[in-house]
Amino acid sequence: MAESGRLQPACRRVKGSDMSEISADRPKKHARGSFTQMTEYVLPTHANALGNVFGGQVLAWMDLCAAICSQRFMGSVGVTAGIDDLSFEQPIRVGQVVRLEARVTASFRTSCEVFVDVRGEDAVTGETWPCVSGFLTFVAFREGRPVSVPELVVETPEEERMRDAAIERRSGRLAKRVHSAPT
Ligand SMILES: CC(C)(COP(=O)(O)OP(=O)(O)OC[C@H]1O[C@@H](n2cnc3c(N)ncnc32)[C@H](O)[C@@H]1OP(=O)(O)O)[C@@H](O)C(=O)NCCC(=O)NCCS
């Protein structure tokens, strides 16, 4: 169950690298309050000619699972701003189960990063295996503009490690934005 908390009113638009715009009295939320799980079953309509689920279908489920997680955390509708590189480790076949888990790893000014882990499952034998995992960034929107998101409360050393790694990834994304801007 997501924890409640009022968001701050819309903040002034500044470019994403400026963390000084974060309001000091924004609400605080734990990651566990927005943890999200989804289960899907691979049907023939989800599969390629080899009988494996399409990568794009898995990506759509990841986006959905992460979007629900981000909305629970942000207390606001969000848009997917970016999805980091993905590599598919092992396939999931028709008749098998797709298990998705999403958790917030860090919150910034108007955005948060969500980690999604996807595993395959054979529901008959109970066997599970890694399929793909990735990081997605969501930006909170209200009345057509990005708004401030809650502060993530980090409770465990593992959460602290994930938060610090997310801050590193964010720097890389922002640097890429600068380099790819039209001249
Ligand atoms: C994402 C979007 C809101 C960014 O707009 P912008 O004018 O560049 O806004 P800002 O520079 O103020 O950035 C807003 C936030 O987005 C983040 N952001 C922008 N581009 C990003 C990217 N490629 N990856 C991760 N985060 C990104 C910024 O870091 C910032 O977060 P912060 O406030 O927590 O630091 C805008 O590009 C957009 O609306 N894109 C379309 C989103 C969409 O429709 N997605 C659905 C699939 S089409």
The ligand as a Gaussian input file, in Angstrom:
#p B3LYP/6-31G(d) Opt

LIG

0 1
 C       10.874000      13.833000     -20.090000
 C       10.511000      15.310000     -20.313000
 C        9.380000      15.692000     -19.370000
 C       11.731000      16.157000     -19.978000
 O       11.398000      17.473000     -20.319000
 P       12.456000      18.680000     -20.191000
 O       11.881000      19.894000     -20.771000
 O       13.768000      18.212000     -20.695000
 O       12.396000      18.928000     -18.657000
 P       13.539000      19.145000     -17.570000
 O       14.850000      19.477000     -18.173000
 O       12.955000      20.095000     -16.574000
 O       13.660000      17.702000     -16.917000
 C       12.594000      17.177000     -16.143000
 C       13.103000      15.923000     -15.506000
 O       13.265000      14.935000     -16.517000
 C       14.525000      14.312000     -16.347000
 N       14.923000      13.818000     -17.661000
 C       14.829000      14.475000     -18.813000
 N       15.264000      13.694000     -19.816000
 C       15.629000      12.534000     -19.275000
 C       16.143000      11.315000     -19.784000
 N       16.393000      11.151000     -21.085000
 N       16.404000      10.304000     -18.930000
 C       16.155000      10.452000     -17.620000
 N       15.659000      11.582000     -17.070000
 C       15.402000      12.615000     -17.888000
 C       15.424000      15.408000     -15.821000
 O       16.574000      14.901000     -15.173000
 C       14.471000      16.088000     -14.864000
 O       14.435000      15.365000     -13.648000
 P       14.804000      16.103000     -12.233000
 O       13.899000      17.289000     -12.140000
 O       14.461000      15.096000     -11.192000
 O       16.240000      16.471000     -12.290000
 C       10.067000      15.596000     -21.784000
 O       11.170000      15.364000     -22.645000
 C        8.897000      14.742000     -22.220000
 O        7.756000      15.065000     -21.918000
 N        9.187000      13.660000     -22.967000
 C        8.119000      12.760000     -23.457000
 C        7.743000      11.746000     -22.367000
 C        6.715000      10.765000     -22.876000
 O        5.761000      11.118000     -23.526000
 N        6.937000       9.496000     -22.555000
 C        6.061000       8.439000     -22.975000
 C        6.617000       7.678000     -24.134000
 S        6.455000       8.576000     -25.641000

